[in-house]
Amino acid sequence: MAGVIAKWLGIAGGHPVIELNVQWVLSDDIEPAWDIAMAYLIEVQGTPQLKLRAEVLPTDMNLPMEELVATGSIITASPAVNAIASVVAARPGIVTYADLPPVTSVLRPKALPATSFPLRAAEVAPPPTASATKPSTVIAGKWQITIKGPTGPKQTTLVLEQANSAWTGSQSGDGNTSPISDARIDGNNIYWVNHTPKPMKLKCEFKGVIDGAQMTGKVKAGFMGSYAFTAVKI
């Protein structure tokens, strides 16, 4: 089994009014490929319409893989743990969701450091002058990329080539080199796709912003999630 699609419908008056869909995959090697959001997508159809995207991520994306995966266990356990008090206080016998109050989490925000407002004039950074701005850099060539992956920083080398208005190139790392595809540059924004063959086949979508000889952005590594990356021109 490579993937699971499950759907639940809530019916009222003979018409579906609530729909819940769940999609899970083990890899990107499903043909035709599934569009997995790696997030909770919430849509309310009406006037006006409401669309929300909720990504549940650990606070530190550089944690070991075991701890990153444990984030899913925390999500799964939270409703049951938070329901304990209501279950203990309920009447003897079997109780259901209809008998218990809504189960919610307790929000305890961290204390913010004391800050004096407004800022004094000396604390406000002056606007950059012409001499302080970074010089523009030719985008074509080699870029050394550092991905902040779940098992530590990962180094790859990106080679960008331009022929007329099209961008091509390759990306290498861990002894493997593969061509990039769908490369696009719009102003300072850059996007490209790299299909990694090892240690597992993944479709990696890079989105970044170029600032002179530096680049910052995020890469969506298939079902593994999204990670920040930085790059420098070499």
C-alpha positions, 0 to 999 in steps of 0.5 A, spaced: 500 500 500 503 506 497 497 511 499 490 512 503 485 516 501 479 516 506 473 521 506 467 522 511 460 526 510 456 529 514 449 529 511 443 533 513 436 533 510 439 528 505 445 533 503 452 533 504 454 539 509 460 537 512 466 533 508 472 531 511 478 528 507 485 525 509 490 523 504 497 519 506 502 517 502 509 513 503 512 516 498 512 520 491 512 514 487 505 514 486 502 515 478 499 519 477 502 523 483 497 525 489 497 533 491 499 532 498 498 539 502 502 537 508 498 541 512 490 541 514 486 545 509 480 548 512 474 551 507 468 554 509 463 555 502 459 560 503 458 568 502 464 570 504 468 563 503 473 562 508 480 558 506 485 556 512 492 552 511 494 550 518 501 547 518 503 543 524 511 543 525 516 542 531 519 549 534 526 546 532 527 543 525 534 541 526 531 535 531 533 528 530 528 524 525 525 520 531 523 527 535 521 530 528 516 524 527 514 524 535 510 531 533 505 527 530 504 522 536 503 529 540 498 531 536 494 524 536 495 524 544 493 531 545 485 530 545 485 524 549 490 527 554 486 533 555 479 529 555 481 525 562 479 530 566 472 530 563 471 522 563 473 522 570 468 527 572 463 523 568 457 519 570 459 511 571 458 507 565 460 508 558 460 516 555 461 518 548 462 525 545 455 527 546 456 526 553 462 530 554 464 537 554 468 540 548 475 538 549 480 543 548 487 545 549 490 550 554 494 555 551 499 558 556 503 563 552 510 564 553 512 571 557 515 576 552 521 580 554 520 587 557 521 592 551 520 600 552 516 603 547 517 608 543 524 606 541 529 612 542 531 615 535 538 612 536 535 605 537 532 606 530 536 603 524 537 608 519 535 607 512 541 603 507 545 608 503 547 607 496 554 605 499 551 600 503 547 596 498 549 589 496 552 589 489 548 585 484 550 578 482 550 574 476 545 569 477 548 564 473 553 559 475 554 555 482 551 556 488 553 552 495 546 550 498 545 549 505 539 545 507 537 545 515 534 538 514 531 534 520 538 530 521 543 536 520 545 541 515 545 538 508 550 541 503 548 541 495 551 544 489 546 548 484 549 550 477 544 555 474 545 556 466 541 560 462 539 560 454 535 565 451 530 566 457 530 559 459 533 557 465 536 550 466 542 546 470 543 541 475 544 539 483 548 535 486 550 532 493 552 525 496 555 523 490 549 524 486 547 529 480 540 530 477 538 535 472 533 541 475 526 542 472 521 548 472 526 553 473 523 560 474 526 567 476 522 573 477 525 579 479 529 576 486 525 570 486 527 564 484 524 557 483 526 550 481 525 543 482 530 537 483 528 530 483 533 526 488 534 519 487 538 517 494 537 515 499 530 516 497 526 518 491 523 525 493 521 531 489 524 537 492 521 544 490 525 550 492 523 557 493 528 562 494 529 570 494 536 572 491 540 578 495 546 579 491 551 573 492 546 570 497 540 566 497 534 564 502 528 560 502 525 554 503 525 547 500 519 542 500 521 535 500 515 531 498 512 528 504 518 529 509 516 537 510 519 543 508 525 546 511 529 552 510 535 553 506 541 558 505 546 559 499 552 563 497 555 564 490 561 560 489 
